[in-house]
Amino acid sequence: MQVGGPVAVGCEEEPVYFTDRGIEELEQRRGDEEVTLAWLADRMRAFVDLNPEFEDATERLATFLARDDTDED
């Protein structure tokens, strides 16, 4: 199974991606919490320190989150 690829789950018509499981867990465990962007940035740095092979993907996510929908590249 490819990470990030569609995975058939139940009878849903929309494909569920492997990465959605982590997003769903995050929402279930911490969905009611309020966090600062400083906290998020700190957790992302800690993640990259522990998983340097994901540095590029983490940087791309941080850049995506930092930019407004109307920002251009």
Secondary structure, DSSP 8 states (H G I E B T S, - for coil): --TTSEE--TT-SS-EEHHHHHHHHHHHHHTT----HHHHHHHHHHHHHH-GGGHHHHHHHHHHHHS-TT---
